[in-house]
Amino acid sequence: MMSIDLPMGLGMALAQNEAAMHKFESLTDNEKMAIIEQTHSVRSKAEMRALVKRLCDGDKLKAE
């Protein structure tokens, strides 16, 4: 199992959404890395919250 460093914004957004945090924790390392990769295009707190909400809603979080 690899060590995954969460970007601060993602960690904070997950901390504010318990269901999404549990979902993220259940993902494989590759799935987590794919989500972390998507955070590089996030430009605001609202966009980060929306990304985390999609995770909680069960969306696949594919790049748009």
DOVOTI-765709 format. One record per atom (N, C-alpha, C): z, y, x. Coordinates in steps of 0.001 Angstrom, whole numbers, plus 524288, in hexadecimal, padded with zeros to 5 digits. Example, Ala and Ser with C-alpha at 12.3 -4.5 7.8 and 13.67 -1.06 7.14 Angstrom:
REM residues 2
81E787E9C683386 81E787EE6C8300C 81E787F31C83390 81BA87F73683232 81BE47FBDC83566 81EBE8001E83264 
END
This chain:
REM residues 64
800007FB5A8034C 800008000080000 80000804D68036E 7FC5E8084F80277 7FBF380D08805A5 7FF988114E803A6 800F0814C88072F 8041781947805B0 8007381D7E80386 801BE81F737FEE8 7FE768235F7FC60 8018C8286C7FBFA 7FF6482C8D7FE3F 801D2831B47FDEE 7FF9A8349C7F943 802FD835F97F5A0 80154838E77F102 800D583EAE7F24D 7FCA48411D7F09D 7FC73846D17F0FE 800F18492B7EDCB 8032484D627EF9F 807B084FAD7ED07 806A7850D67E743 8022C853137E60E 800F68546C7E09F 800C684FA77DD15 7FE8584B697DF0D 7FE4A8469B7DBF9 803C18446E7DB2E 806DB8445C7DF40 80C398426E7DECD 80F62845857DAD6 80EBB84AA87DAE8 8119784DF67D73F 80FBA84D0A7D1A6 80A9884C867D0F0 8088484BA17CBB0 80A35846507C9A5 80A4A842607CD05 80C2083D317CB5B 811EA83D4E7C9FD 814FA8404E7CCEF 81A98840B27CBE9 81BAC843147C68B 81800846397C499 818AD848C17BF89 8167D8457A7BB0E 81427840FA7BC45 811D783DA07B840 8135D838027B984 817C6836557B751 81A04831417B8AA 8164982CB57B787 8139A82CF37B322 80FF5828B87B1C8 80B91828587B5CC 8098082CCA7B76A 8054F82CD17BB4F 8075782AEA7C099 80C3582C487C1E0 80E7382A817C6CD 80EC98248C7C6E8 8108F822437C29F 810EA81C8C7C259 80B7B81A107C2B1 807B781C727C028 8025E81A7C7C05E 8005181ABD7C5F8 8011F81F247C894 7FF5881FC47CDF5 801DB81BAF7D17C 806ED81ACA7D0CD 809BA816F77D3FF 8078E811747D34B 8054A810567CEB5 8035380B167CDA0 7FDC580A2D7CFC4 7FB5180E547D1B1 7F5F280DE27D3A3 7F5CE80B457D8FE 7F14C809217DA4C 7F0898070F7DF90 7F01580BA27E35C 7F0A380A817E859 7F02580EA07EC48 7EAC28112C7EC0A 7E6B280E127EB34 7E16E810437EADF 7E0E8813DE7E62D 7E32B8126A7E1BD 7E2FA815C37DD16 7E5FB81AD17DE0A 7EA7681A6B7E09C 7ED8381F1E7E1DF 7EA60822C17E56C 7E7D6820727E95B 7E4BE823A47ECF3 7E03A8264E7EA22 7DDE3823AE7E650 7D99D8260A7E352 7DB9182AC87E046 7E03C82A6F7DE17 7E27582EDD7DB3B 7E3D7833447DEFF 7E626831E17E36C 7E77C835D87E74F 7E28F838A97E921 7DE5C835C87E9B9 7D95E838287EB4B 7D7A983C467E74F 7D89A83B327E251 7D71583EE87DE33 7DA46843E67DE6B 7DF01843A57E08D 7E245848577E0C6 7DFF584C7D7E460 7DC7784AED7E7DB 7DA2C84EB67EB84 7D6D5852CE7E8BE 7D50E851A17E408 7D1E4855707E124 7D519858747DD1B 7DA218574B7DCBB 7DD8D859FF7D900 7DEDB85F657DB29 7DE3B8635C7D7DF 7DEFE868C47D99F 7E38E86B937D6F9 7E658868EF7D36E 7EAB286B8E7D0CE 7EEAF867837CEF1 7F34E869787CDA2 7F758866097CB75 7F5808639D7C65C 7F2C1866A87C337 7F0DA864AD7BE30 7ECFD860347BF01 7E98F860BA7C2DB 7E5D885C837C3FB 7E8B28579F7C5E1 7ECBF858507C90A 7EFC0853D07CAF4 7F2958512D7C66E 7F4DF854437C2F5 7F77F851F97BE65 7F39984F027BB01 7EEDB8511A7BA75 7EAD884E847B75B 7E945849567B9DF 7E8C08493F7BF0A 7E774844697C1C1 7EBB8840587C0D7 7F09A841EE7C154 7F4FE83E597C08B 7F53483C857BADC 7F41683FFC7B72F 7F42183E827B1AD 7EFF483A697B091 7EB5D83B067B2FD 7E7388371F7B237 7E8F9831CE7B43C 7EBE4831C47B879 7EE0382CE17BA81 7F19E82A6D7B678 7F4FD82D977B442 7F8A582BBE7B046 7F5D1829DC7AB61 7F18C82C697AA10 7EE8B82AFF7A562 7EB42826127A63A 7EB31824277AB0C 7E85781F567AC1A 7E2B18201B7AD9B 7E109825017AE49 7DBAD825F17AFFF 7DAF6823D97B58A 7D63A8229D7B6D7 7D50F8206C7BBFA 7D511824857C047 7D50F8297A7BEDE 7D53B82DC07C2A7 7D09B82DB17C654 7CC1C82CAC7C438 7C76782CDB7C777 7C60C832897C89E 7C3A28334C7CCF3 7C20F8389C7CE6C 7BE5783AC07CA4E 7BF1083FB27C90D 7BBE4842227C4FF 7B7718451F7C751 
END
